[in-house]
Amino acid sequence: MPRTGRPRSFDDGRVVAEALELFWRRGYAATSLRDLKDGLGVLPGSLYAAYGDKHGLFLRALERYVDAAREQAAELTGDGAVLPRVRALLLSVLEAARETPGRGCMLGNTAAELLPADETAGRLVHDGFGTLETGLAQALQAAQRSGEVRPDVDCGAQARLLLALMQGLHVLARAEADPRRLTDAIDTALAPLATGQAGHGAA
C-alpha cells in the first residue's frame, strides 16, 4: 500500500501518464524498475513510497486508461448523427496503430498478459471494456430513437460486436499492410445498422 508522510517531490499526474506509456509499450513484466526510474525520472524509493510497488503504479496507470475509455464512450452521444462518431472511434484504432506501431490496446494487452491471475487488474479491464460496451449500446439506442439506426437492431448485441471488432482491429492493424482492408471491415460492420433515413451514418 502507498505510504503516507512527506509530500511527493514529483507530479503524480505526469508520473502516472508516463508510466502508462511505458507499461503500454513494453508490457507489465518487461517494464523493470530501472525502466521506470529512467523513463519517469523518479527514484525507486519515491515510487514505492507513493504507489507501494510496481504493481501499484501499474494499477494507477491502468485506471488512467480506463478513465480515457470512459471519456471515449461519453463522446459517442450528443447532437447529430451517431454512426459517424462510432466509425471515427473505430478508425482511431487504425490511426493509433500507424502512430504507435505495436502498442495495441492496454486493456487487451493486460488481459492477455495478466488475466485471470491478477484479479485487481481484471476488475479494471472488465470495467474498461464494460464502459466502452455500454457507451456503444447507449449511442446506438439514441440513434435508434432518432431513426438513424434500424428499429430491429439489438443495440446491446451490436455494441458487443463492435467492441469485439475494436479488439480485432488492434491485433490486425499490427499485421495488415493495407489499412483500407480494415476500413472496409469497419464499413461492412456499420452499414447494416443504418436506416438510410438520417444520411447514411457509416458513409
C-alpha positions as CSV (number, residue, x, y, z in Angstrom):
1,M,0.0,0.0,0.0
2,P,1.2,3.6,-0.6
3,R,2.8,5.1,2.4
4,T,1.9,8.4,3.9
5,G,4.3,11.1,5.1
6,R,6.2,13.9,3.3
7,P,4.6,15.5,0.3
8,R,5.6,14.0,-3.0
9,S,8.5,15.6,-4.8
10,F,7.1,14.9,-8.2
11,D,4.0,15.5,-10.3
12,D,1.7,12.5,-9.7
13,G,-0.3,13.1,-12.9
14,R,2.8,13.2,-15.1
15,V,4.3,10.1,-13.5
16,V,1.2,8.1,-13.9
17,A,0.8,9.3,-17.5
18,E,4.4,8.4,-18.4
19,A,4.2,5.1,-16.6
20,L,1.1,4.3,-18.7
21,E,3.1,4.9,-21.8
22,L,5.9,2.6,-20.6
23,F,3.6,-0.3,-19.5
24,W,1.5,0.1,-22.6
25,R,4.6,-0.1,-24.9
26,R,6.6,-2.8,-23.1
27,G,4.0,-4.7,-21.0
28,Y,4.0,-5.2,-17.3
29,A,6.6,-7.9,-16.8
30,A,9.1,-6.4,-19.3
31,T,9.0,-3.0,-17.6
32,S,11.7,-3.0,-15.0
33,L,12.3,-0.7,-12.0
34,R,15.3,0.7,-14.0
35,D,13.0,1.4,-16.9
36,L,10.6,3.2,-14.6
37,K,13.4,5.2,-13.0
38,D,15.0,6.2,-16.3
39,G,11.7,6.9,-18.0
40,L,10.0,8.7,-15.2
41,G,13.0,10.4,-13.6
42,V,11.9,9.3,-10.2
43,L,13.9,7.1,-7.8
44,P,12.5,3.7,-7.0
45,G,12.3,4.6,-3.3
46,S,10.0,7.5,-4.2
47,L,7.9,5.3,-6.4
48,Y,7.5,2.7,-3.6
49,A,6.6,5.4,-1.1
50,A,3.9,6.8,-3.4
51,Y,2.4,3.6,-5.0
52,G,3.6,0.7,-2.8
53,D,5.3,-1.2,-5.6
54,K,5.5,-1.6,-9.3
55,H,2.1,-3.3,-9.4
56,G,0.5,-0.4,-7.5
57,L,1.9,2.1,-10.1
58,F,0.7,-0.2,-12.9
59,L,-2.8,-0.2,-11.5
60,R,-2.8,3.6,-11.3
61,A,-1.7,3.7,-14.9
62,L,-4.4,1.2,-15.9
63,E,-7.0,3.3,-14.0
64,R,-6.0,6.3,-16.1
65,Y,-6.5,4.3,-19.3
66,V,-10.0,3.2,-18.1
67,D,-10.8,6.9,-17.4
68,A,-9.8,7.7,-21.0
69,A,-12.1,4.9,-22.2
70,R,-14.9,6.4,-20.2
71,E,-14.3,9.7,-22.0
72,Q,-14.3,8.0,-25.4
73,A,-17.6,6.4,-24.5
74,A,-19.2,9.7,-23.4
75,E,-18.2,11.3,-26.7
76,L,-20.3,8.8,-28.7
77,T,-23.5,10.5,-27.6
78,G,-24.6,14.1,-28.3
79,D,-26.1,16.2,-31.0
80,G,-26.1,15.0,-34.6
81,A,-25.6,11.6,-36.2
82,V,-24.2,8.8,-34.1
83,L,-22.9,6.3,-36.6
84,P,-20.2,8.7,-37.9
85,R,-18.9,9.0,-34.4
86,V,-18.8,5.3,-33.9
87,R,-17.0,5.0,-37.2
88,A,-14.5,7.6,-36.1
89,L,-13.9,5.7,-32.9
90,L,-13.1,2.5,-34.9
91,L,-10.9,4.4,-37.3
92,S,-9.0,5.9,-34.4
93,V,-7.7,2.4,-33.7
94,L,-6.1,2.3,-37.1
95,E,-4.7,5.8,-36.7
96,A,-3.2,4.8,-33.3
97,A,-1.6,1.8,-34.9
98,R,0.0,4.0,-37.5
99,E,1.3,6.5,-35.0
100,T,2.4,3.9,-32.4
101,P,3.1,0.6,-34.1
102,G,2.8,-2.5,-32.0
103,R,1.3,-0.8,-28.9
104,G,-2.2,-2.2,-29.3
105,C,-4.9,-1.8,-26.6
106,M,-3.9,-1.5,-23.0
107,L,-7.0,-3.4,-21.9
108,G,-6.4,-6.2,-24.3
109,N,-2.7,-6.3,-23.6
110,T,-3.4,-6.6,-19.8
111,A,-6.0,-9.3,-20.3
112,A,-3.5,-11.3,-22.4
113,E,-0.6,-10.9,-20.0
114,L,-2.1,-10.8,-16.5
115,L,-5.6,-12.3,-16.5
116,P,-7.0,-14.3,-14.9
117,A,-4.3,-14.5,-12.2
118,D,-4.4,-10.7,-11.4
119,E,-7.8,-10.2,-10.0
120,T,-7.4,-6.4,-9.4
121,A,-6.2,-5.7,-12.9
122,G,-9.0,-8.0,-14.1
123,R,-11.6,-5.8,-12.5
124,L,-10.2,-2.7,-14.1
125,V,-10.1,-4.5,-17.5
126,H,-13.7,-5.6,-17.1
127,D,-14.6,-2.0,-16.1
128,G,-12.9,-0.6,-19.2
129,F,-14.5,-3.0,-21.6
130,G,-17.9,-2.6,-19.9
131,T,-17.7,1.2,-20.2
132,L,-17.0,1.0,-23.9
133,E,-19.7,-1.5,-24.5
134,T,-22.3,0.5,-22.5
135,G,-21.3,3.7,-24.3
136,L,-21.7,2.0,-27.7
137,A,-25.1,0.5,-26.7
138,Q,-26.4,3.8,-25.4
139,A,-25.2,5.6,-28.5
140,L,-26.9,3.0,-30.8
141,Q,-30.1,3.3,-28.7
142,A,-30.1,7.1,-29.1
143,A,-29.6,6.6,-32.9
144,Q,-32.4,4.1,-33.0
145,R,-34.8,6.6,-31.3
146,S,-33.8,9.3,-33.8
147,G,-34.4,7.0,-36.8
148,E,-30.7,6.7,-37.7
149,V,-30.4,3.1,-36.7
150,R,-33.0,0.4,-37.8
151,P,-35.6,-0.4,-35.2
152,D,-35.0,-4.1,-35.4
153,V,-31.3,-3.8,-34.4
154,D,-30.4,-5.3,-31.0
155,C,-28.3,-2.5,-29.7
156,G,-26.7,-4.5,-26.9
157,A,-25.6,-7.3,-29.1
158,Q,-24.3,-4.9,-31.7
159,A,-22.3,-3.0,-29.1
160,R,-20.7,-6.3,-28.0
161,L,-19.9,-7.0,-31.7
162,L,-18.4,-3.5,-32.2
163,L,-16.3,-3.9,-29.1
164,A,-15.0,-7.2,-30.4
165,L,-14.3,-5.6,-33.7
166,M,-12.3,-2.9,-31.9
167,Q,-10.1,-5.5,-30.3
168,G,-9.7,-7.4,-33.5
169,L,-8.6,-4.1,-35.2
170,H,-5.9,-3.6,-32.6
171,V,-4.5,-7.0,-33.4
172,L,-4.9,-7.0,-37.2
173,A,-3.5,-3.5,-37.6
174,R,-0.2,-4.9,-36.5
175,A,-0.1,-7.3,-39.4
176,E,-2.2,-5.8,-42.2
177,A,-0.1,-3.7,-44.6
178,D,-3.1,-2.2,-46.3
179,P,-5.3,-0.2,-43.9
180,R,-8.0,0.0,-46.5
181,R,-8.9,-3.6,-45.9
182,L,-9.6,-2.8,-42.2
183,T,-11.5,0.3,-43.1
184,D,-13.7,-1.8,-45.4
185,A,-14.3,-4.2,-42.4
186,I,-15.5,-1.2,-40.3
187,D,-17.9,0.0,-43.0
188,T,-19.2,-3.5,-43.6
189,A,-20.0,-3.8,-39.8
190,L,-21.8,-0.5,-39.7
191,A,-23.7,-0.4,-43.0
192,P,-26.4,-2.9,-42.0
193,L,-27.3,-0.7,-38.9
194,A,-28.4,2.4,-40.8
195,T,-31.9,3.0,-41.9
196,G,-30.7,5.4,-44.6
197,Q,-33.2,8.0,-43.4
198,A,-30.7,10.2,-41.5
199,G,-28.0,10.3,-44.1
200,H,-26.1,7.0,-44.2
201,G,-24.3,7.1,-40.8
202,A,-21.5,4.8,-41.9
203,A,-20.6,6.7,-45.1
